[in-house]
Amino acid sequence: MVVVPVVWLMVVIGVYIAALRSGMRALQWAIAALFTGPLLLPLFNSYKRLAIHRARTKNARIFRP
């Protein structure tokens, strides 16, 4: 019975750190992970990939006359 809350808390901390490293709103994702736990991980990974893709394509545009 102690394992579930510990895993839940580790997911919250992991999502918070991953959001900080990716430049996303860390507190918002940590609160979402607190309520949903490990069920949030697929959504978080998809959103992180999309945010990184947006940042790379925004800065990679070249001027073409």
GIHU-V117438 format. One record per backbone hydrogen bond with DSSP energy under -1.0 kcal/mol. NH is the residue of the N-H (numbers start at 0). CO is the residue of the C=O. E is the energy in kcal/mol with one decimal. If there is no record, write none. Layout:
BEGIN
nh:co:e
NH:CO:E
NH:CO:E
END
This chain:
BEGIN
nh:co:e
5:1:-1.4
6:2:-2.6
7:3:-2.5
8:4:-2.4
9:5:-2.2
10:6:-2.1
11:7:-1.9
12:8:-2.3
13:9:-2.5
14:10:-2.7
15:11:-2.2
16:12:-2.4
17:13:-2.5
18:14:-2.5
19:15:-2.1
20:16:-2.4
21:17:-1.4
23:18:-2.5
25:23:-1.1
28:24:-1.7
29:25:-2.3
30:26:-2.3
31:27:-2.0
32:28:-2.2
33:29:-1.8
34:30:-1.5
35:31:-2.1
36:32:-2.3
38:35:-1.2
39:36:-1.8
40:37:-1.0
43:39:-2.7
44:40:-2.6
45:41:-2.0
46:42:-2.5
47:43:-2.6
48:44:-2.2
49:45:-2.2
50:46:-2.4
51:47:-2.4
52:48:-2.3
53:49:-2.5
54:50:-2.2
55:51:-2.2
56:52:-2.4
57:53:-2.0
58:54:-1.5
END
